[in-house]
């Protein structure tokens, strides 16, 4: 138990180390304010679409899953519940328009891959990977639809009270909703389902094995996914460097929790894992899958949320502080969650 916790918490330490590197680079002037726009574009327009394609088509295997619908339903219900609670809490706390979207996104969405994957494989082994990928798919889809909309709305409301940015109405809103990561998801998920259905047809399998060109088709697919993997690997380090540069720009005073930040910390550490645990018990879902989903629900704020907040002119310093503080929180939270689930006999 001690070894697995140490290995998983090492993933949290890596995140903080890369953020610290970004802070040092900004302090030395290697990352300047004028560079941040390029970093944002690289992450949102190139890295994230490639990462989505690589993870969905390259790592998500529907054939190996039992009760696949439930594996997507549980994260979906959990995130919808935390979204609703986040919206309610934002209203009760009377957050400014500039912070509201980022606050709700931080309450609902977690760092499911860079921190969540090593954390769960350290705790549960390779058996955790399919469950992590299911959670990641739902998490990414909702973030780049609902989260994207909420953060964009915050940026517009806070940055342009006159409403000039909203004059184009539906067309402008649709353009912002259809971000490159979401478009990649809209292509990758149907292709994954199509491949799954075709592989279940004996006639198609026999035809593919007899066709000489099938081997070349698979080679092209593997090469394309490998390329997407290479490009997608820039997302997390670049985003964490960006967080470090943002902390340097706004100072460590931005890490001082106010009542809004305490709300984020409470949602991520108590409410989100509790909601997921309750849903797992309600649906009779236990074992490794239950453990993975609960740990994923408690993971830190998504690094992409900081980048998106900057791109939308929302309060990026607030989101960056939330990401750093929830990452630090994991050092205490994960061991406590494991003790609770072990005592309840769920893992």
CORGI-V913865 format. One record per helix or strand. SS is the DSSP state (a for helix, b for strand). FROM is the first residue (numbers start at 1). LEN is the number of residues. If there is no record, write none. Layout:
SS;FROM;LEN
SS;FROM;LEN
This chain:
a;2;26
a;33;27
a;62;3
a;68;26
a;97;12
b;110;1
a;116;44
a;164;3
a;169;9
a;180;20
a;202;9
a;214;19
a;234;17
a;252;4
a;259;24
a;287;11
b;301;1
a;303;9
a;316;28
